Amino acid sequence: MDKQRQDITHFILRTLVALLPVLLLVISYVISDPFEVVHRYSGQAVTVGDTVQPNPNGHYIAWEGFQYYHPSQQFNAFILGSSISKPFMAAAWARYLPDSARIYHFTASGETLIGIRDLLQRLTTDGVTLSHVLVVMETDMLRRATHNDQKPLILHPEVSPSVSWWQFHRVFFNAFRDPDYFIYAMHPSKATIDHLIAHAKITRVMQSIRNDTLNENYNTHLDSLIESEGLSYFDRPGRRWLINMHVRPEPQSLAIDPNVERVLREIAHLLSTHCPDYRIIVPPCYRKPALAALDHHMLCEIMGDEHVFDFSNDSDLVLDLTNYYDGSHITTRCCNTLLDRAYQQDSLLRLWQLTKPTH
């Protein structure tokens, strides 16, 4: 009996010794919180300025910010979308909304249709008022119906029922096990920053003005450079290829398959049921084909023709490089133009409906 107990004790000790490195790694992950997804949000999402940081999870930042500020702000108007939606500023949108609108900007790189659906579902379940919703739905988003389980893109587990806290932190913990990340988290001064940036493991945080309450960054510096320099802004290493870029000869393939259609109809149902004023903007993309005609008609049929404003086929916007920061992300100035045109188009449509002859 004593021999059996001794063997069990030795087994337990050997197991604990074997698990000790993992336990220490878990403790280090929790304490250092290198991706800022362990500790609850405390009012400031990211540090801006001349610094670097691991690529942030936009879903976590946006939801935590909303939870933190909503009790005092009582948001009722929301901008939704991927990083393409970031330059759609709340102040520009507010020009077309009543004074009672309280805007919050939900935005996350690589946002998916499922992410938007789950977010709308969570907001309505929580009883949040959806007075106004602006969805920036670029063509590529229509190809992202399923959620992404990569480190910077995985959905917040409090928002998406398809993502558990275990799954969420497993993604970030596995990333933390990467020796480069671990060295950077434990001893930033000993990490090779250029190597980490080159391999997209960390990102340089550009000089920016941030409004944490609205979850917005303002690209004032870049906007001013592009405005003053025009095409010369792109005559720099790493950007010159954009100037000589040609339109892709192949037509845009269809994006809305049965799975995408299902998610779009779920989004449309949530918006039509809970939001009296919603708009879908499809932005242009530099020298890329427009949304396929069949996809355009399908999107209008699902979301409502009066709610969809498709600018992907506007040649003036598509061919002018000064409308973009990098060929895909449109500038604040271009976003303002899209808002102006969407609301002017909407006003003209309403005027036509009021004045058209009846038989």
N, C-alpha and C positions, 0 to 999 in steps of 0.2 A: 504493500500500500504506500509506504514511504517512497519507494522507488517510482511509483506511478505519479505521486504528487511532485516529486523532484523533476520528472520528465515534463510534466505539464508546466511547472514553473519555468524551466529552461526554455520551453517552446514559447511561452508568453514573452519572456525577456528577449529572445532572439527576434520575435515578431516586432516588438517595440523598437529594438535597435534598427531593424530593417526599415521600419516606418518613420524613424526619426528624421531622415532627410526630407521626406515628403511633408511631415508635420512642420518642420522649420520653414520649408518653402511656402506652405500655406500661411503661416504666421507672418512671414515677410510680405507676402502678397496683400494680406489684410492691413498690415500696419503702413506699408509704403503707399498702397493704393495708386499704383503708377498710372492707371487709366482713368482714375477719378470716377469709379463706378461702385465703390464699396461704401463709402461714407455718404450720408444723405446730403443733399444739396443745401448750401447755406447762403444763397443769394448771389454768388459770383460763379459763373460757369467756367470760364477759361481766363487765363492771364494773357493779355495782349501786349504787344511791344516787341522789343528785340529779344526774342526768346524762342525756345523750341519745346515741344511736348509730344508725347505719344498721340497718334491720330485719334481725336476725340470721337466718341459715339454720340452722334447728333440726336438720336432718339432719346437717349438717357438725359442729355442736357435739356432738350425741349420739354420733356414731360416733367422732370424734376423742377425746372423753372416755372412751369405752369402751376404745379402743386404749391410751390413756395409763394408765388405772387397772386394767385387767383383769389384767395380769401379777401385780400385788400382791394384788388383791382376789379374783380367781378367781370372778367372778360366775356364778351358775347360776339366777337367778330374774329375770324381766324384765317390766316394765310397758311395753306398746306402745300407741301411739295418737297422736291429734292433740293440739292445745292443750286439748281437752276432758279429756284424761287427766292433765293436769299436777297437779290437786289430789288425785289418787289417790296418797297419800303412801306411801312404802316402809314407814315405821314402822307405819302402819295395816294394811297388807297383811301385814306380818311377824307380826302377832298370830295369823294363821291358818296360818302356815308353820312348819316345823321349825326348830330353831336352826341347822341346817346351811345354810339358805337365805341366799344372798348376792345382794341385790337391786340391780339397775341400772334406771334409768328412761329408756327410749328414748321421746322425745316430740318432735314437730315440728309446727308449725302446718300445717294443711291436709294432714296425713298421708293417704296413699292406700292402697288395698288392695294395689296393686303395691309400694308402699314397704314395707309389712309383709311381703309375700311375699318380696321380695328380701332384706330384713334377716334373716328366718328362714333363708333359703337360705344366706346368707353365714355366719351363725353356725354352722349345722350343717356346712357345708363346712370351716370352720376348726376343727371338733371341739369347739366350746364346748358344755358340758353345759347342757341345757335341762331343769332339774328342775321348774320352775314358770313358767308364762307367764300373764299377765293382759292381755287385749286389750280396750281400751275402743273399741267400734265404734258410734259414733253413727250415726243414720239417714243423715245427709249423707255419711258415709264410704262407705256402700254405693252412692253415686252417683259416687264418685271411684275408678274402677277403673284409669284410665290415669295415668301420672305427669305432673306439672306442670313445665313448663320456665320458670316465672317465677323471678325473682331469689331471693326468700326461701324458695321452696318446692322448687326442683329437688333431686333426690336426690343423695346423695354418690356420686361415680363409683367409689369403692372398694367400694360396696355394691351398686349397681345396674348390671348389664351393659348396660342400655339407655342409660346416660349415660356419655359419654367425658369425660376431663379437659378436652379442647378445648371440648366443648359446655358443660361446667360453667363454665369460666372465660370463655367467650365471653359467656354471660349476664351475668356480673358486670362484665366489661370494658365491655360495651355500656351497662350502667347507669352505670358510672363516667364514660362520655363525656357523660352528662347534665351541662350546665353547673352546675346546682344541686349535684349530688353532687361535681363536681370542685372547686368553690369550697370546699365544706364540708371535703373531704378535705385540700386544700392549705392553706386558711386558715380554720379553723372560726370565728374571731372575726369574719370578714367575711360569714359566711353568715347569712341571715335564718331563724332557727330556727323561728319560728312558721309561716312559709311552708312550710318543709320538713315540719313535723309535719302541717300541714293537708293536704298532698298525699301523705301516707303515705310519704314518702321516708326519714324517720328516725322513730324512736320514742323517747318518754321512758321511761327505765328506772325503774320504780317502786321505791320504797324496799322492799327485800326482803332476806330472809335466804337465802343460797344455799349448797347443799351440792354442790360441784363433783364430789366422788367419786361421788355418786349421780345427778348431773345433775338436781337438784331445786331449785325456788324455793319458799319458804314464804310464803303470803299472810297472815301472822299479823295484820298491821294491818287489812286489809280484813275478814278474818274477825271480828275483834273489833268493828269498826264495825257490821257487819250484825247480829251477835249482840246488841249493846247497843241499836241504834237500830231494828231491825226495818224495817218499810216506810218509816219516816222517812228511812232511808238513801237511798232512791230519789227522795225529794222534793227533787231538785236539778235545775238546768238540765242537759239532755242525758239525763236518766234518767226524767223524769216520764211520758214517753209509755209506759213499761213498765207503770206502774200502771193506766193506762186501756186497755191492750191487750186485744183480744178474741180468742177462739179463732177460728182460721181456719175458715170454714164448709166449705170443700172438703175431701174426704177425702185422705189421703196417697196420692200416686200410687205405683205399683210402682217399686221401686228395683233389684231384682235381675233384670237382663236376662241373656242368654246369656254376654256377656263378663264381667260381674260374677260370674256363677255359676262360670265357669271359674277365675277367680282365687281365689274362695272355696274351691273344691275343692282347689286347689293349696296354699292355706294350711292347710286341714284335713288334707291328707295329711302335710305337714311336721310339724304339731303331733302328730297321732296316731302318727306314726312315731318322733318324737324326744323328745316331752315327755309324761311320765306324768301330769302334773297341769296342765291348762290350763282357763281360764274366759274366756268372752266376755260382757262386760257391755254392754248397750245402754242408755245413760243417758236420762233424760227431757230434754225441751227445753221451756222455758217457753211454755205456752199453744199448743203445736204438736201436730198430730195424731200419734198413735202410729204405730209401724211398721206398715205395712199387714199384714193378717192373712196373706195369701199369702206375703209376704216373711218374716214371722215363722216360718211353717211351713217355708219353704224354708231359712232360716238354721239352724233346728233340725235339719232333715234332713241338711244338709251338714256342720255342725260337731258334731252329736251333741246330742240334746235335753238330756242331763245336763250339757252344757258351756255352754249358753246361758241367760243371765239377762236378760230383757227388761223394763226398767222404764219404757219409753217410754209405756206405757199406764196408768201409775199416776197417777190424777187428783190425789191428795194431793200428789205430788211435782211434777206438771206445773203445777198452779195456784198453788203457793206461791212467790211471787217471792223470798222470803228464802232460797230454795235456790240462788240464782244471783247471780253477780257482775254480770252485764250482760244477762241474758235468755237466754243460750245456754251460757255457761261456768258449770258448777255449782260450788258452794262446797266447801271441804274437809269441812265438817260433813256436807253431803249425800253426798259421796263415801264418807265413813265409814259412813253409813247404808246405802248401796248394797252396800258390802263386807259389812257385818254381815248384811244380809238375804240376800245371795247365798250366804254360807257357812252361814247357818242353814237356808236352803231346801235347800241341798245335804245338810246333815246329816239333815234330816227325810226327804228322798228316800231316802237310804241306809238310815235306820232303817225306813222303810216296806218297802224291798226285802228287808231282813233278816227282817221280821216278817210279811210278807204270807203268807196261807195258800197251800199248794201242793196241787194236785189230781193 
